[in-house]
Amino acid sequence: MGSSRKKVTIYTDGACSGNPGPGGWAALLMFGEKKKEISGGEADTTNNRMELMATIAALKQLKEPCDVALYTDSKYVLQGYTEWLSGWVKKGWKTADKKPVKNVDLWQVLAEIAAQHKISWHWVKGHSGDTHNDRVDALAVEQAQKFKAQ
């Protein structure tokens, strides 16, 4: 019995001009022949927050539980979700050395949204000629530039 869930491929990226500084995020969602690009940004943020925002915003686009292949060039997001998250939750959102988890607001939202889907996480090397990763990178940088110009 195969899964009757929709199979969606998502590429995400975040960018920051200065860290902290103006930042942008972007995601590309692909389902069958359909493609959707989304992006946004903030005037004062960090690169890690933008990487998380891209992932959250992309997953929020899904209207039903899906099988998701998620591609990110952020080891922070990938390892955070796949390796560190369960420990943070058990320790009341504290790190191994008992410090508060950074970006806890976004991690909590991501944990809640991601739990609705079956996600396979994939790390892709940034700026390595992957067409889809290069596209979301360009969109994220574009957003960061917009906020920088304000």
C-alpha positions as CSV (number, residue, x, y, z in Angstrom):
1,M,0.0,0.0,0.0
2,G,1.6,3.3,-1.1
3,S,0.9,6.5,0.7
4,S,-2.0,8.4,-0.7
5,R,-0.5,11.7,0.5
6,K,0.7,14.2,-2.0
7,K,4.4,14.2,-2.6
8,V,5.9,17.7,-2.5
9,T,9.4,18.9,-3.0
10,I,10.5,22.0,-1.2
11,Y,13.7,24.1,-1.4
12,T,14.3,26.8,1.2
13,D,17.0,29.4,1.8
14,G,17.6,32.4,4.0
15,A,20.0,35.3,3.6
16,C,21.2,38.2,5.7
17,S,23.1,41.3,4.9
18,G,25.2,41.5,8.0
19,N,24.3,39.1,10.8
20,P,22.2,40.5,12.4
21,G,20.9,42.8,9.7
22,P,18.3,43.0,7.0
23,G,17.4,39.5,5.9
24,G,15.3,37.6,3.4
25,W,13.9,34.1,3.1
26,A,12.5,32.2,0.1
27,A,11.1,28.8,-0.7
28,L,10.2,26.9,-3.8
29,L,7.4,24.3,-3.6
30,M,7.0,21.7,-6.4
31,F,4.1,19.3,-6.8
32,G,3.8,17.4,-10.1
33,E,4.2,20.1,-12.8
34,K,3.2,22.9,-10.4
35,K,5.8,25.3,-8.9
36,K,5.2,28.0,-6.4
37,E,7.7,30.5,-5.2
38,I,7.3,32.5,-1.9
39,S,9.6,34.9,-0.2
40,G,9.7,37.6,2.5
41,G,12.1,39.3,4.8
42,E,12.7,41.5,7.9
43,A,14.6,44.7,8.5
44,D,16.5,43.4,11.5
45,T,17.1,39.6,11.8
46,T,19.7,36.8,11.6
47,N,20.6,34.3,9.0
48,N,19.4,31.4,11.1
49,R,16.0,33.1,11.7
50,M,15.6,33.6,7.9
51,E,16.5,29.9,7.3
52,L,13.8,28.9,9.8
53,M,11.2,31.3,8.4
54,A,11.7,29.9,4.9
55,T,11.0,26.4,6.1
56,I,8.0,27.4,8.2
57,A,6.5,29.5,5.5
58,A,6.9,26.7,3.0
59,L,5.3,24.1,5.2
60,K,2.4,26.5,6.0
61,Q,1.6,26.5,2.3
62,L,0.6,22.8,2.5
63,K,-3.2,22.5,3.0
64,E,-3.1,18.8,4.0
65,P,-0.6,16.3,5.4
66,C,2.0,15.6,2.7
67,D,5.1,13.5,2.0
68,V,7.7,16.3,1.8
69,A,11.3,16.1,0.4
70,L,12.8,19.2,2.0
71,Y,16.1,20.6,0.7
72,T,18.0,23.2,2.7
73,D,21.6,24.4,2.7
74,S,21.3,25.2,6.4
75,K,22.8,22.6,8.6
76,Y,21.3,24.6,11.5
77,V,17.8,23.9,10.4
78,L,18.5,20.3,9.3
79,Q,20.4,19.2,12.4
80,G,18.2,21.3,14.7
81,Y,15.1,19.5,13.5
82,T,16.5,16.0,13.0
83,E,19.0,15.8,15.9
84,W,18.6,18.5,18.5
85,L,14.8,19.2,18.7
86,S,13.7,16.2,20.8
87,G,16.4,16.9,23.4
88,W,15.4,20.6,23.5
89,V,11.7,19.7,24.1
90,K,12.7,17.2,26.9
91,K,14.8,19.8,28.6
92,G,12.1,22.5,28.4
93,W,13.8,24.3,25.4
94,K,17.2,24.3,27.0
95,T,20.4,23.3,25.2
96,A,22.7,20.5,26.3
97,D,24.6,23.2,28.4
98,K,21.3,24.4,29.9
99,K,21.2,27.6,28.0
100,P,17.8,28.8,26.4
101,V,17.5,27.6,22.8
102,K,18.0,30.4,20.4
103,N,15.1,31.2,18.1
104,V,12.8,29.1,20.3
105,D,9.7,31.0,19.0
106,L,10.4,29.7,15.5
107,W,11.5,26.2,16.5
108,Q,8.2,25.8,18.4
109,V,6.2,26.8,15.3
110,L,8.3,24.6,13.1
111,A,7.9,21.6,15.4
112,E,4.2,22.0,15.4
113,I,3.8,22.4,11.6
114,A,6.4,19.8,10.6
115,A,4.7,17.2,12.8
116,Q,1.7,17.2,10.4
117,H,3.8,16.0,7.5
118,K,6.2,13.1,6.7
119,I,9.4,15.0,5.9
120,S,12.6,13.6,4.5
121,W,15.3,16.2,5.1
122,H,18.1,16.7,2.6
123,W,21.2,19.0,2.9
124,V,22.3,20.6,-0.3
125,K,25.6,22.5,-0.5
126,G,24.9,26.2,-1.1
127,H,26.2,27.9,-4.3
128,S,27.0,24.5,-5.8
129,G,25.1,24.9,-9.1
130,D,21.9,23.2,-7.8
131,T,19.3,25.1,-10.0
132,H,16.5,25.1,-7.3
133,N,18.8,26.0,-4.5
134,D,20.4,28.8,-6.5
135,R,16.9,30.1,-7.3
136,V,15.7,30.3,-3.6
137,D,19.1,31.9,-2.7
138,A,18.6,34.6,-5.3
139,L,15.1,35.3,-4.1
140,A,16.2,35.4,-0.4
141,V,19.1,37.8,-1.3
142,E,16.6,40.0,-3.3
143,Q,14.4,40.3,-0.2
144,A,17.3,41.1,2.1
145,Q,18.4,43.9,-0.4
146,K,14.8,45.3,-0.3
147,F,15.0,45.6,3.5
148,K,18.5,46.9,3.3
149,A,17.4,49.7,1.0
150,Q,14.7,50.9,3.5
